Amino acid sequence: MCFTSSDRTDDPPPRPAQVPQQQQQQQPSKASMPQDYAPPSGPPPPRRSQGDDYAAPSGPPPSHRRSDDNYAPPSGPPPSQHNYAPPTGPPPSHRARDDYAPPSGPPPSQQYAPPSGPPPSKKNPFYDDFAPPSGPPPSHQYGGGQGSSSDYAPPPGPPPSQDYAAPPGPPPQQGSDMKKKHDWETAVPDTALLPPPPSFFSGFDRSPANNATEEEAEGGERWCRDFPLAAPLQPQPGSPELNAMHSGNINMFSPPFFRGTLQRTAVGVWRGQSQPGATDTCLATYPPLYSAAAHSPIATGRRKTIYYEVHILSEGSGHEVSLAMGFAAPPYPPFRLPGWHRGSLAVHGDDGHKYINDRWGGKAFTHPFRRGETLGLGMELIPGRGGGIEVEIFLTRDGHESGRWNLHEETDQQQDLPVTGLEGFHDLCAAVGVFEKVGFEIVFVPEKWRWQGWRGQQY
């Protein structure tokens, strides 16, 4: 049953009869009239026109709620829909689920007034125990001109001047009694104008005297690849090769293209002459001066020294001595000077440099050779620690030692090539290189050497 606007009246409706609690729980939840419904006692109310005041029948009105809701109207007469009077007490909250209670007192004004007392301190979250200094806080506004609202007060006294004023009192003394400051610029001179440091471990890119072409150097490398180092000889005790090594009866051989002469003048003595314009030539010996099978310090446990001398003839040589003295493991390219390729070392007379598998400019070692001078080159093979062999090379001039180096001395890892073939595991032959015009005499017999250091040593 619904109510329209024509049912409204100013008269209060009759109060519905109270329904016991049990009866309320048993009321049907449907909107239709239950089957066990009993009309209220008394005659039915008369039908009134639309202008008449409507009076609801006695008894509870049918429920408009769902069947699963047990609705019980509040006690007392229902509120009038025309003359509404709010209930006593504060109005209910409009918030959904919060039981909000406004604070006591009048509502706050939109014009904020700070509370009495000093403002609360804004503490630094990293320094909670910070306490502001006494006195009012400084103003955050800075005003340097008129109309400024800042309460900043400059410090007393005149502003500092940009013109420096010396402190009062006499200036500090700079006499001799004071400690002088270290003058590092005088102690450490400027090195930008000094020459570059010498190359102790790296060699020269080119010789200051004579240089072969790059094509000749590449030809020597190809020859070495085609003819690898030979295996050591296996001479038997008492063989002619060993007897010749011990006595100095060594033969010297020249390649067919050699432009010059080479002849034996005595046992172990050879005399030669190269012509002007002669190309690079290597003269080699047989048998070798060192036999890895017979003379190795690993096998014998003793030191082994090999040595020979070359006398530069004055009448057959030019101003520049174009001769090189060295040792080489056979075979060696005959059209290249000793020291330029693998398994060889030498000292060149035109520049005085030492060459160890170096086809560039060699390393500084001694001054150039001179005409009429007797030079000697030797190698000492010594038993080394751990079963190895130590190798040292020395040079003599007119019978006196003038320099030596160790085969395994500190070298430049990027520029120096291996010394394979010179470490005592291959046979070693004397190798004399010549070019252009030079006269020479080669001596292998110890009794004819000017150097006397061979006496008492094993040969």
C-alpha positions as CSV (number, residue, x, y, z in Angstrom):
1,M,0.0,0.0,0.0
2,C,1.4,3.4,-0.9
3,F,0.5,6.9,0.1
4,T,-0.1,9.7,-2.3
5,S,-0.1,13.4,-1.7
6,S,-3.9,13.5,-1.3
7,D,-3.6,11.5,1.8
8,R,-1.7,14.1,3.7
9,T,-3.4,15.9,6.6
10,D,-2.5,18.0,9.5
11,D,-4.2,15.7,12.0
12,P,-1.8,13.3,13.8
13,P,-2.5,9.7,12.7
14,P,-3.7,7.2,15.2
15,R,-1.0,5.4,17.1
16,P,-0.7,1.8,16.0
17,A,-1.4,-0.9,18.4
18,Q,1.7,-2.6,19.9
19,V,2.5,-6.0,18.5
20,P,4.1,-8.5,20.8
21,Q,7.8,-9.4,20.0
22,Q,6.9,-13.0,19.1
23,Q,4.2,-11.9,16.7
24,Q,6.6,-9.5,15.0
25,Q,9.1,-12.3,14.4
26,Q,6.3,-14.5,12.9
27,Q,5.1,-11.8,10.4
28,P,5.6,-12.8,6.8
29,S,8.2,-11.0,4.9
30,K,6.2,-10.7,1.7
31,A,4.3,-7.6,0.7
32,S,1.1,-9.5,0.0
33,M,-1.5,-10.0,2.7
34,P,-0.8,-13.1,4.7
35,Q,-3.4,-15.9,4.7
36,D,-3.8,-15.8,8.5
37,Y,-4.5,-12.1,8.5
38,A,-7.3,-10.8,10.8
39,P,-8.7,-7.4,10.3
40,P,-8.7,-5.1,13.3
41,S,-11.7,-5.0,15.6
42,G,-14.4,-2.5,15.0
43,P,-16.1,-1.2,11.9
44,P,-14.0,-0.3,8.9
45,P,-13.1,3.3,8.6
46,P,-15.3,5.3,6.3
47,R,-14.0,6.2,2.9
48,R,-13.0,9.8,2.8
49,S,-12.7,12.0,-0.2
50,Q,-9.4,13.3,-1.3
51,G,-9.9,16.5,0.7
52,D,-10.7,14.5,3.9
53,D,-8.1,13.7,6.4
54,Y,-7.0,10.2,6.1
55,A,-6.7,8.0,9.1
56,A,-4.8,4.8,8.9
57,P,-6.4,1.6,10.1
58,S,-5.5,0.2,13.4
59,G,-2.9,-2.5,13.4
60,P,0.5,-2.7,11.8
61,P,0.8,-1.7,8.2
62,P,2.1,-4.3,5.8
63,S,5.8,-4.5,5.6
64,H,7.5,-3.0,2.5
65,R,10.8,-4.6,3.2
66,R,12.1,-7.9,1.8
67,S,10.9,-11.1,3.3
68,D,14.3,-11.7,5.0
69,D,14.0,-8.4,7.0
70,N,12.2,-8.4,10.3
71,Y,11.3,-4.8,10.5
72,A,9.9,-3.4,13.7
73,P,8.7,0.2,13.7
74,P,10.0,2.4,16.4
75,S,7.9,3.0,19.5
76,G,5.6,6.0,19.5
77,P,3.7,7.7,16.8
78,P,5.3,8.0,13.4
79,P,6.7,11.4,12.6
80,S,4.5,13.8,10.7
81,Q,5.4,14.3,7.1
82,H,4.3,17.9,7.2
83,N,5.2,19.4,10.5
84,Y,8.7,17.9,11.0
85,A,10.4,18.4,14.3
86,P,14.1,17.2,14.5
87,P,15.0,15.0,17.4
88,T,16.7,16.2,20.4
89,G,20.4,16.3,20.5
90,P,23.0,17.1,17.8
91,P,22.3,16.2,14.2
92,P,23.6,12.8,13.1
93,S,26.9,12.7,11.2
94,H,26.8,12.8,7.4
95,R,30.0,10.6,7.2
96,A,29.4,7.0,6.3
97,R,31.3,5.0,8.9
98,D,33.0,7.5,11.2
99,D,31.6,8.4,14.5
100,Y,32.8,11.9,14.3
101,A,32.3,14.3,17.2
102,P,33.2,17.9,16.7
103,P,35.5,19.5,19.2
104,S,34.0,21.5,22.0
105,G,33.6,25.2,21.5
106,P,32.6,27.3,18.5
107,P,33.7,26.2,15.1
108,P,37.1,27.6,14.0
109,S,37.1,30.7,11.9
110,Q,38.5,30.9,8.5
111,Q,40.8,33.6,9.6
112,Y,43.7,31.8,11.3
113,A,45.0,33.1,14.6
114,P,48.1,31.4,16.0
115,P,47.9,29.9,19.4
116,S,49.3,31.8,22.3
117,G,52.9,31.2,23.1
118,P,56.0,30.8,21.0
119,P,55.7,28.8,17.7
120,P,56.6,25.2,17.9
121,S,60.2,24.3,16.9
122,K,60.8,22.6,13.5
123,K,63.2,20.0,14.4
124,N,65.6,18.5,11.9
125,P,64.8,14.8,11.4
126,F,68.5,14.0,11.5
127,Y,69.2,16.0,14.7
128,D,66.2,15.5,16.9
129,D,68.1,16.9,19.9
130,F,68.6,20.3,18.2
131,A,67.5,23.2,20.3
132,P,67.1,26.7,18.7
133,P,69.2,29.5,20.1
134,S,67.8,31.8,22.5
135,G,66.0,34.9,21.3
136,P,63.6,35.4,18.4
137,P,64.2,33.5,15.2
138,P,66.0,35.4,12.4
139,S,63.9,36.7,9.7
140,H,63.7,34.8,6.4
141,Q,63.3,38.0,4.4
142,Y,66.2,40.0,3.4
143,G,65.7,43.6,2.5
144,G,68.6,45.9,1.5
145,G,66.5,48.9,0.6
146,Q,63.7,50.9,1.8
147,G,60.3,49.4,2.5
148,S,61.8,46.1,3.6
149,S,59.8,44.1,6.1
150,S,62.9,42.3,7.3
151,D,64.0,42.6,10.9
152,Y,67.6,41.8,9.9
153,A,70.2,44.1,11.6
154,P,73.7,44.2,10.3
155,P,76.6,43.7,12.6
156,P,77.9,46.8,14.4
157,G,80.5,48.9,12.8
158,P,81.1,49.9,9.2
159,P,80.9,47.4,6.4
160,P,84.1,45.7,5.4
161,S,86.0,47.4,2.7
162,Q,87.1,45.7,-0.5
163,D,90.5,47.3,-0.2
164,Y,92.8,45.1,1.8
165,A,94.3,46.6,4.9
166,A,97.3,44.9,6.5
167,P,96.9,43.7,10.0
168,P,98.3,45.9,12.7
169,G,101.9,45.4,13.7
170,P,105.1,45.2,11.8
171,P,105.4,42.7,8.9
172,P,107.1,39.4,9.5
173,Q,110.9,39.4,9.1
174,Q,112.4,37.7,6.2
175,G,116.0,37.8,7.3
176,S,118.6,35.1,7.3
177,D,117.5,33.8,10.6
178,M,114.3,32.5,9.1
179,K,114.1,29.0,7.4
180,K,114.1,29.4,3.6
181,K,111.4,27.8,1.6
182,H,112.5,24.8,-0.5
183,D,113.0,26.0,-4.1
184,W,112.0,22.8,-5.9
185,E,112.2,24.5,-9.3
186,T,115.9,25.1,-8.8
187,A,116.5,21.6,-7.4
188,V,114.5,19.9,-10.2
189,P,115.5,21.4,-13.6
190,D,113.2,21.3,-16.5
191,T,113.9,18.1,-18.4
192,A,112.0,19.1,-21.6
193,L,115.1,20.4,-23.2
194,L,117.3,17.4,-22.2
195,P,118.0,14.7,-24.8
196,P,116.1,11.4,-24.6
197,P,117.4,8.7,-22.3
198,P,119.6,6.0,-23.8
199,S,118.1,2.8,-25.0
200,F,119.6,0.3,-22.6
201,F,117.3,-2.6,-23.6
202,S,115.9,-1.7,-27.0
203,G,118.0,-1.4,-30.2
204,F,118.4,0.9,-33.1
205,D,116.0,0.9,-36.1
206,R,118.8,1.5,-38.5
207,S,122.6,1.3,-38.3
208,P,124.4,4.7,-38.4
209,A,126.9,3.3,-40.9
210,N,125.6,0.8,-43.5
211,N,122.2,-0.8,-44.0
212,A,120.9,-3.6,-46.2
213,T,117.7,-3.3,-48.1
214,E,114.4,-4.6,-46.8
215,E,114.2,-7.0,-49.8
216,E,117.5,-8.5,-48.8
217,A,116.3,-8.9,-45.2
218,E,113.1,-10.6,-46.3
219,G,115.1,-12.9,-48.5
220,G,117.3,-14.0,-45.6
221,E,114.1,-14.8,-43.6
222,R,112.7,-16.9,-46.4
223,W,116.1,-18.7,-46.6
224,C,115.9,-19.5,-42.9
225,R,112.4,-20.9,-43.3
226,D,113.4,-23.1,-46.1
227,F,116.5,-24.4,-44.3
228,P,115.9,-24.9,-40.6
229,L,118.6,-25.4,-38.0
230,A,120.4,-28.7,-38.4
231,A,120.6,-31.3,-35.7
232,P,124.0,-31.5,-33.8
233,L,126.7,-33.7,-35.2
234,Q,127.6,-36.9,-33.3
235,P,131.4,-37.1,-33.6
236,Q,133.0,-40.2,-32.1
237,P,135.9,-39.9,-29.7
238,G,139.1,-39.6,-31.6
239,S,137.3,-38.6,-34.8
240,P,139.0,-36.1,-37.2
241,E,136.3,-33.5,-36.4
242,L,137.1,-33.6,-32.7
243,N,140.9,-33.5,-33.3
244,A,140.5,-30.5,-35.6
245,M,138.4,-28.7,-33.0
246,H,141.0,-29.3,-30.2
247,S,144.0,-28.3,-32.3
248,G,142.5,-25.3,-34.2
249,N,142.8,-27.0,-37.6
250,I,139.6,-25.3,-38.8
251,N,138.7,-24.9,-42.4
252,M,137.0,-21.7,-43.7
253,F,134.6,-21.7,-46.7
254,S,133.3,-18.9,-48.9
255,P,130.2,-19.0,-51.1
256,P,130.5,-19.2,-54.9
257,F,129.4,-15.5,-55.4
258,F,132.1,-14.1,-53.1
259,R,133.9,-11.3,-54.8
260,G,137.4,-11.7,-53.3
261,T,140.0,-14.2,-52.3
262,L,140.3,-16.6,-49.4
263,Q,143.3,-18.9,-48.8
264,R,144.9,-20.9,-46.1
265,T,148.4,-19.7,-45.1
266,A,149.1,-22.1,-42.2
267,V,147.3,-24.6,-40.0
268,G,144.3,-22.7,-38.6
269,V,145.3,-19.4,-40.3
270,W,143.3,-18.0,-43.3
271,R,144.0,-14.8,-45.2
272,G,141.3,-13.0,-47.3
273,Q,140.6,-9.9,-49.4
274,S,137.2,-8.6,-50.6
275,Q,136.9,-6.3,-53.6
276,P,135.3,-2.9,-53.8
277,G,131.6,-3.2,-54.4
278,A,131.4,-6.7,-52.9
279,T,128.0,-7.6,-51.6
280,D,127.3,-9.0,-48.1
281,T,129.0,-12.3,-47.7
282,C,129.2,-14.7,-44.8
283,L,132.4,-17.0,-44.5
284,A,131.7,-20.0,-42.3
285,T,133.9,-22.8,-40.8
286,Y,133.9,-26.5,-40.7
287,P,134.1,-28.4,-38.4
288,P,132.2,-26.2,-35.9
289,L,134.1,-24.7,-33.0
290,Y,131.5,-26.1,-30.5
291,S,129.9,-29.5,-30.6
292,A,126.7,-29.8,-28.6
293,A,127.2,-33.6,-28.4
294,A,130.8,-33.5,-27.2
295,H,131.2,-30.1,-25.4
296,S,127.9,-29.4,-23.7
297,P,128.3,-28.4,-20.1
298,I,125.3,-30.4,-19.3
299,A,127.0,-33.6,-20.4
300,T,130.6,-32.8,-19.3
301,G,129.9,-30.6,-16.2
302,R,132.7,-28.3,-17.3
303,R,133.0,-24.9,-18.9
304,K,133.6,-24.7,-22.6
305,T,135.2,-21.6,-24.3
306,I,135.3,-21.1,-28.1
307,Y,137.4,-18.2,-29.5
308,Y,139.1,-16.9,-32.6
309,E,140.9,-13.7,-33.7
310,V,140.8,-11.5,-36.8
311,H,143.6,-9.1,-37.7
312,I,142.5,-6.1,-39.9
313,L,145.0,-5.6,-42.6
314,S,145.9,-2.0,-43.3
315,E,146.9,-2.3,-46.9
316,G,143.8,-4.0,-48.2
317,S,141.1,-2.1,-46.2
318,G,139.2,1.1,-46.6
319,H,138.8,3.8,-44.1
320,E,135.7,2.1,-42.7
321,V,136.2,-1.5,-41.6
322,S,133.4,-3.4,-43.4
323,L,133.8,-6.7,-41.4
324,A,131.7,-8.5,-38.8
325,M,132.8,-11.2,-36.4
326,G,130.3,-13.7,-35.0
327,F,129.1,-17.2,-34.4
328,A,126.2,-19.0,-36.1
329,A,124.4,-22.3,-35.8
330,P,124.4,-24.0,-39.2
331,P,123.0,-23.5,-41.7
332,Y,123.1,-19.8,-42.2
333,P,122.2,-17.7,-45.3
334,P,125.6,-17.0,-47.0
335,F,124.4,-13.7,-48.5
336,R,123.7,-12.1,-45.1
337,L,126.1,-10.8,-42.4
338,P,126.2,-12.8,-39.1
339,G,123.9,-11.6,-36.4
340,W,121.1,-10.6,-38.7
341,H,119.0,-13.8,-38.5
342,R,118.1,-16.7,-36.2
343,G,120.8,-18.7,-34.5
344,S,123.6,-16.1,-34.9
345,L,125.3,-13.2,-33.1
346,A,128.0,-10.8,-34.2
347,V,129.8,-7.5,-33.5
348,H,130.0,-5.3,-36.6
349,G,133.1,-3.3,-37.3
350,D,131.5,-0.4,-39.2
351,D,129.3,0.8,-36.3
352,G,130.5,-1.2,-33.2
353,H,127.0,-2.5,-32.5
354,K,126.2,-6.0,-31.3
355,Y,123.6,-8.0,-33.3
356,I,121.7,-11.0,-31.9
357,N,119.0,-12.2,-34.4
358,D,118.6,-8.5,-35.2
359,R,118.1,-7.4,-38.8
360,W,117.6,-3.7,-37.9
361,G,120.3,-1.5,-36.2
362,G,121.6,-3.6,-33.4
363,K,122.6,-2.4,-29.9
364,A,125.4,-0.1,-28.9
365,F,128.4,-2.1,-27.6
366,T,131.8,-0.8,-28.6
367,H,133.5,1.7,-30.9
368,P,134.0,0.8,-34.6
369,F,137.0,-1.4,-35.7
370,R,140.2,0.2,-36.9
371,R,142.7,-0.8,-39.6
372,G,145.7,-2.7,-38.2
373,E,143.8,-3.8,-35.1
374,T,143.5,-7.4,-33.9
375,L,140.1,-8.3,-32.5
376,G,138.9,-11.5,-30.9
377,L,135.4,-12.8,-30.2
378,G,134.6,-15.6,-27.7
379,M,131.8,-17.5,-26.1
380,E,131.8,-19.1,-22.7
381,L,129.3,-21.9,-22.0
382,I,129.0,-22.5,-18.3
383,P,127.0,-25.1,-16.3
384,G,124.0,-23.2,-15.0
385,R,121.7,-23.7,-12.1
386,G,118.9,-26.3,-12.5
387,G,120.7,-28.1,-15.3
388,G,120.8,-25.2,-17.8
389,I,123.6,-23.5,-19.6
390,E,124.8,-20.0,-19.0
391,V,126.2,-18.2,-22.1
392,E,128.4,-15.1,-22.1
393,I,130.0,-13.4,-25.1
394,F,133.2,-11.3,-24.8
395,L,135.3,-9.1,-27.2
396,T,139.0,-8.5,-27.1
397,R,141.0,-5.7,-28.8
398,D,144.7,-6.3,-29.2
399,G,144.7,-9.0,-26.6
400,H,142.7,-7.3,-23.9
401,E,139.0,-7.9,-23.1
402,S,137.0,-4.8,-23.9
403,G,133.4,-5.9,-23.2
404,R,131.1,-8.8,-22.6
405,W,127.4,-9.5,-22.3
406,N,125.1,-12.3,-21.2
407,L,123.1,-14.0,-23.9
408,H,120.0,-14.0,-21.6
409,E,120.5,-10.4,-20.4
410,E,117.4,-8.2,-19.9
411,T,115.9,-7.6,-23.3
412,D,113.0,-5.7,-24.9
413,Q,110.1,-8.2,-25.1
414,Q,108.5,-6.4,-28.0
415,Q,111.6,-5.8,-30.2
416,D,114.1,-8.5,-29.4
417,L,113.8,-11.9,-31.1
418,P,114.6,-15.3,-29.6
419,V,118.2,-16.6,-29.2
420,T,117.3,-20.1,-30.3
421,G,120.4,-21.9,-31.6
422,L,122.9,-20.0,-29.4
423,E,122.0,-21.5,-26.0
424,G,124.4,-24.5,-26.2
425,F,122.0,-27.1,-27.7
426,H,123.2,-26.7,-31.3
427,D,126.6,-26.8,-33.0
428,L,128.3,-23.4,-33.3
429,C,130.6,-22.2,-36.2
430,A,132.7,-19.2,-36.5
431,A,131.1,-16.7,-39.0
432,V,133.0,-13.8,-40.5
433,G,131.0,-11.3,-42.7
434,V,132.6,-9.0,-45.2
435,F,131.4,-6.4,-47.8
436,E,133.1,-3.7,-49.9
437,K,136.9,-3.6,-49.6
438,V,138.6,-5.1,-46.6
439,G,141.6,-7.3,-46.0
440,F,141.8,-9.7,-43.0
441,E,143.5,-12.6,-41.4
442,I,141.7,-15.2,-39.3
443,V,143.5,-17.2,-36.6
444,F,142.0,-20.3,-34.9
445,V,145.2,-21.7,-33.3
446,P,145.4,-20.7,-29.6
447,E,149.2,-20.4,-29.7
448,K,149.0,-17.6,-32.2
449,W,146.4,-15.5,-30.4
450,R,147.3,-12.2,-28.8
451,W,144.8,-12.9,-26.0
452,Q,146.3,-15.2,-23.4
453,G,143.3,-15.8,-21.3
454,W,142.8,-19.1,-23.0
455,R,145.6,-20.7,-21.1
456,G,144.4,-23.1,-18.3
457,Q,141.0,-23.3,-19.8
458,Q,139.3,-26.3,-21.6
459,Y,139.4,-26.0,-25.4
